Structure formats: structure tokens, C-alpha cells
Amino acid sequence: MTKRQQRRDFMKLTAAASTGFFAASGGELKASTSANEVIRWACVGVGGKGTSDSNDAARHGEIVAICDIDDGNLNKAADKWPKAKKFHDYRKMFEEAADSFDGVTVSTPDHNHAPAAALALKAKKHTFTQKPLTHTIQEARHLGELAKEAGVQTQMGNQGTASSNLRRSAALLRAGVVGAVKEVHVWTNRPVWPQGGGRPTDTPAIPEHIHWPEFLGPAKHRPYHPSYTPFKWRGWWDFGTGALGDMACHTLNMPFMGLDLFDPTSVVAETSGHNKETYPAKCKITFEFPAYKGREALTMYWYDGGEKPDRSLFPKRSQFKDKNGKEIVADTKAYARLLNTGSLVVGDKGSFFSPGDYGQDARHTGVLRGDDFTLIGDIDQEVEFPESPGHFTELANAIKGGPAPISNFPNYAGPLTETILLGNLAVYADGKKIEWDAKNMVPTNAPEVAHIVRKEYHNGYNI
């Protein structure tokens, strides 16, 4: 494939996400808000990451409804937006106030993402949902389908997608900067919450400020315990998606965009062992991808809980240099931080190294070449990529008639989430290689993990 063809394919991918139509469904987008009109937002989850998400929505419109299971979070948000209607149950928010808002932000624990976002899409509301898009693979595909049907603007909260450096890095990979890619390595410093333990046996009283049934949402009932909320829910199978779900939408984002990492054919995990209550303390997951549109078949490795790629894949500390030969990193602590989290793409002409969570580190991102694996920074090769006005701004502009966000549900966020969450099937199987039929979303040799693909909903919730 020529560099011209690779650039054209990249532009097709980004253009597909930026058109006013979804070609696959043939449906037009919902008539956008006028450029002079204020976007009215309802925010589901206004604590934790929901704090910054609702603040972003407020900077791009007006907050008219807020929902949270924690009265402390809800009251803090109400102090900022006293005219907003308050709710603990997002279903009631849609029942009582849907006519008052144009868009919805969903910033809840993972297990509530799809039920809340599905309500928004069925009501034809523009929808922003935190990463990972959903709790299960089937939910990710379903939300993409609902978004096509609704014809509204959508975006997932993996903010690095809007980074010019991430987009440029992806374009460089498409332009063949490291030749034919053989391997992709992605690693994280997560989990930074408890994982690997069993279910609590004590049953403390539910604090007055916590609305426990609304936290559980579609999950099977269990007694309240502070081991679940706030934040610690990420490590539990019923509520979160573990270290992989938490961070891969960020750290895998650049290689995914640059290499079209859709529809793996198999996945297998090596873990520290787990009891199927919480995710394991650490794991390494191996994904096999088939050849795709000129890209050769490749293998991707995911590492968490302190696991990392083999040290021989990286340059020595003293060999980080820019294109003029000037040393970039000179001390051991800085080098350790550089390898704390990131991605490495290994090709037959070199390796592309992107440290950090978001693929945004322009200073260090570069190619490892030669027998000494010297890092060559500040690559001066010119490539085409669409600039972004900013992550949430991209969504707000789209609602007012601009190009759709790159990380929209049908074309990008949904497929990225499907790829990532496939790894959790292998984690659950703990050592068994899962053969995957992506078209039909079926683990062909492992019916015992089918409930991780399509889950059961409880307490009157559904998608």
C-alpha cells in the first residue's frame, strides 16, 4: 500500500466519523441546534469524572437537569446550577423532564452506562458517555445501532481522541513510519483500587446520602458496602470493567486509530487468578487480529497490575535523543515514569513509542530505530489529519451543525469498546483461549463466557 493510499484511508475513517450522515444506516442526523441556540443538558452522574463532564457541558450550554445517587454530589452540583431539576433515578429524569433538554452526559459506574445512554438515544437526545462506552460487548454494538437510528450526535469520553498529537501519531502509523506492523504492546499502571479479593461478608448500614437501589441499577441485588462505592466499583465484575476497561480506551486509542484494530479473532489471558467476584490483581492479555485493508495480521498484548512488555523492546535510559542527537531523558526516575504507562508499536522498520495514558506526549513520542533502539523524537514527516477544536467542544459544535466527533458511537467508540471488552472474556476464562466470531458476537468455543458478552438486567432496567 502506498503512503498516498494510507493517508486516504485515514482520511476516510475520520471523514466517516465527521459527515452529517451515517452511510451504513442511510439515516440523516437529527436536525442540529441552531448555532445561536443554547444547548440544554441533563447530566447523569455529577461526582467524580461526572464533575468535569458536567462542567464541560455547562461551558457549552445550560444545565437543566442533574442526577446522582449520592446526595453530596447532587447538592454540590445544585449549588452551581440551582435551576436544574434534581433526580436520583435517571429513568425518572427522562419520564419527568425529557422535554427540557437536548443532550445528555452519562458519567456513572460502567454497569449503568448502556441503560442510561439507551434512554437518551431512544429519546433522540445527543449523548456523551464516559469510557468505556458500555459494560458489555453487546451493549456497545447496540448503542451504535441506536445512535444510527436516532440520527443524533454522540461522543465517548476518551479525550485523547481530540489530541492533534494522537491523531498525527495515528496518521504516521498509517503512512508506514515503522513499516509493516507485527506487534502492539499496551500497558497501564492500573489498577489503583482494590482487586483480586472476595465479596464482603459484613453488612453495614447504608449511609443516608447514598441511594443504594439507584446505584445497583441493572445489577443483581447485593447489600451495600463501602467496598463498592465510590470509585472502588471498577474492580467488581458486576459494576466495572477492571483495569482494561478503565484505561484501554485511552492507551490503546492511538494504535486503534492508526491500525484499524477491529474484530480480533482470538484472545487469551494470563492472570494472577481470581474468584469471578473481582478482576484479578494483574494480567497479560494477548489479542490476535486478522489482516485488514492492506494491514498485515498482528498480535496485540495488554499488561496491567505491574506487568509490562519485555525490557529488551525499549531503548536504554541514555539513548533517548531528539532528531538532532540531543539527549531527551537523563535520569532513572524520569525514564521509569516514561515507561509507567503507554503503547509501543513494533514494525519491520522500527518501533513507535507513545508514553503516557492519552497518546498526547509530543516531546517523547517517536520511532525507535537501529540496533541501539535510539528514540528519534519530533518526527518531521508530514501527514494529514483533522484538527480538533477540543474534546467536548467537538461534540457541541457537531450539535450546532459541525462535523461529527471522531469518537462517535457507531463508527469509533462502539468498535473500540468491543475490541477492548473482548479481553475481559479471556480474563474470566483465566487461561483458556477464546475463539471469537465478531460478526455474531459469539465466543465459539467458550459458551461459559456468553454472559459476559450479553448480560442479564435486573430491577426493571433494560436497554
Secondary structure, 3 states (H helix, E strand, C coil): CCHHHHHHHHHHHHHHCCCCEECCCCEECCCCCCCCCCCEEEEECCCCHHHHHHHHHHHCCEEEEEECCEHHHHHHHHHHCCCCEEECCHHHHHHHHHHHCCEEEECCCHHHHHHHHHHHHHCCCEEEECCCCCCCHHHHHHHHHHHHHHCCCEEECCHHHHCHHHHHHHHHHHCCCCCCEEEEEEECCCCCCCCCCCCCCCCCCCCCCECHHHHHCCCCCCCCCCCCCCCHHHHECCCCCHHHHHHHHHHCHHHHHHHCCCCCCEEEEEECCCCCCECCCCEEEEEEECCECCECCEEEEEEECCCCCCHHHCCCHHHEECCCCCECCCCHHHHHHHCCCEEEEEECCEEEEEECCCCCCCCCCEEEECCCCEEEECCCCCCCCCCCCCHHHHHHHHHCCCCCCCCCHHHHHHHHHHHHHHHHHHHHHCCCCEEEECCCCEECCCHHHHHHHCCCCCCCCCC
